[in-house]
Amino acid sequence: MAAAPDEHPAPDLARLAELHGVATSYRPAPDRTVQVPASAVTAALAALGVDAAGPDAVRTALAARQRELRERLLPPTVVQWAGAEPPAALTALPAGTRLRVLTEDGEEREDTADLPLGDLPLGVHHLTATAPDGRTGTAHLVTAPARLPAPPGRSHGLLVQLYSLLSSRSWGMGDLTDLAELAGWAGRTTGAGFVQVNPLHAAVPGAPTDPSPYRPSSRRFPDPVHLRVEDVPEFAYVRDRDRLHTLLERADRLRADVLDKGALIDRDAVWELKREALELVLQVPLAPGRQAAYDAFRAAHGQALDDHATWYALTEVHGPDWQHWPDGLHDPRSAATARARTALAGRVDFHTRLAWLTDGQLRTAQRTAREAGMSVGIVHDLAVGVHPSGADAWAQQDVFAAGMSVGAPPDAFNARGQDWGLPPWRPDRLAACGHAPYRDLLRALFRYAGALRIDHVMGLFRLWWIPQGSPPTEGTYIHYDSDAMLAILALEATRAGAVVIGEDLGTVEPGVRETLERRGVLGTSVLWFERDWEGDGRPLPPERWRADCLATATTHDLPPTAARLTGDHVDLRDRLGLLTRSAAEERAEVAADTAEWLALLGSLGLLDTPAAGPPGSDEEEEIRAVHRFLLRTPARLIGVWLPDGIGDRRPQNLPGTWYEYPNWRLPIADSEGRPVPLEELVGSPRLRGLLGVLRGPGPSAQ
């Protein structure tokens, strides 16, 4: 809801907020402007280290900020795009200003602002400017390619939540070897170019663990729960074979509970079992070559890896919420933390080894995908943020905004807004350190990703900050240096040769999609949302879809296509009390929407046998027709939700539920709800028939 008029920020506060990138209003629609409460602006400024608690404080802070901007020679970050004119920050320098650049590789270069530096290598360099009057300024200079890598041709692929992909060898949930097997099969037998998975970031330990992969402890390091323990080379040399045999028998039972007895996936039970096995495996000394590889991994990740492993070691003693640890351990650089790290050296090494082993199996999955002929390989998912009690929030306290949470303002789908419980990065601190945490995060993920999907990619431009204790309606947008964020993304993606897909669904700030497209970030288009919203509102014909996108029929947050066609998802939401109007009204609207789409498919000749009955009466053919339509669009990437291949009707996540629905805990199942293991799934005629549709001809994306 909009703030009452007397809560609007005063003029001085509004000017101060603007100079710090804090919004005082926003536009949820072109014809509507919502004012932000002054309390939200003041709280956001406080989180940025700016005192705006009263009129005097605001005037003082405003004068200081204006003086700072007036006197500084350079902003914290300067971006030079390849082939572009010199940035305004350099051309606006006083005549005769001397520039000195220390490149990433340690090379020094000098020039003047009248003839700015050219031919610099790609990278993040250190720039110093010295004006004729003696003033100096420093900045991080990002030289980036003009565009990110494009997909090598048009391709289709699979979308799957890895935990749901169990095989006859999984320990109760899908793992990285299952992922490699799926990629190898799909690449060689169906011509697929990629497999997209959910975020595989490290989770916060402790039972019950938050099952959502979008609220991790760390985004930089992966979760060892995804390891295939038997594929760790040292597994073969474990001496206590009897205990190992017992653990394998327990793993068999855990898997059978899910596949044969209808149990939900129990991540905590899986991890407890794998942890016990890995304790045995990691007692085996590393062979010389393996030790050298481990040492190289540790050197490459340095302090960040040490902090990550230390946090996990400390959780074993003090619990998973670092804010409730003894005071001396709140600071990762304190003397108390250093002593604890030494005392727990064995446990720190254990968690360091787990990160290395998981990284290795992730790289094996990508290598397997490419060897199977996939043009892209594994598409990894980057969550919006991290858990406030987790490893990243502890290790990177200096760049997180204290007392703030990321979410979304009210919109047509959620009148109360959303609070995701994720602490945001401070844009000022990111800029001051050359966006180092962001750069390091991207480098870590690109080690094993053929492509990266960025959840809520609009967060590279702005995020909705909610003060602690306030409802989502009383937040505000904070702007980030999107030019720097995109330049660093382009730099690291180019170095890795990786594609980037932005999840840009929902309300998007004007100009954002155009900027992302110009820089080569693919968008996300979901069939049911693609309508002519600026015209008659009817389904958008295939030739009018954008080319630079991943086109899909559904996502993990939406009903599977079978449920969407039959309206089963309405019945589910009705049973759970989630509807805001009568079930009859909801069903009528969904049926009308589906009928419009099926009519378009029929008119294009995409339904082989147009059904005479209601939507869903010829379910398999209608699902194939939906994907024929996607193939008819110019989209560069076409994704098939793997559960759609066998008629699964259950969403993996049902937004707005917690205990009411088993989010993130369901195995892939057939139309009757029977779990289907990987070995059976790949032999499914229904899945093969659907994927066969995508090997047919389609328009060539330019």
Secondary structure, DSSP 8 states (H G I E B T S, - for coil): ----GGGS--HHHHHHHHHTTB-SEEEEETTEEEE--HHHHHHHHHHTT---SSHHHHHHHHHHHHHHHHH-SS-SEEEEETTS---HHHHTS-TT-EEEEE-TTS-EEEEETTB---S--SEEEEEEEE-TTS-EEEEEEEEE-SS----SS-EEEEEE-GGG---TT-SSS--HHHHHHHHHHHHHHS---EEEE---EE---SSS----TTS-SEEEEE-GGG--GGGSGGGGG-S-HHHHHHHHHHHHHHHHHHHHH-----HHHHHHHHHHHHHHHTTS---HHHHHHHHHHHHHHHHHHHHHHHHHHHHHHH-S-GGGS-GGGSSTTSHHHHHHHHHTHHHHHHHHHHHHHHHHHHHHHHHHHHHTT-SSEEEEEE-S---TTSHHHHHTGGGB-TTEEEEE---SS-TT-EEEEE--B-HHHHHHTTTHHHHHHHHHHHTS-SEEEETTGGGGTEEEEEETTS-GGG-EEEE--HHHHHHHHHHHHHHHT-EEEE---S---TTHHHHHHHHT-BEEEEGGG-B-TTTT--B--GGGS-SSEEEES--TTS--HHHHHHTHHHHHHHHTT--SS-HHHHHHHHHHHHHHHHHHHHHTT--SS--SSSTTTTHHHHHHHHHHHHHHS--SEEEEEGGGGGT----S--TT-SSSS-TT----B-TTS-B--HHHHTT-HHHHHHHHHTTS------
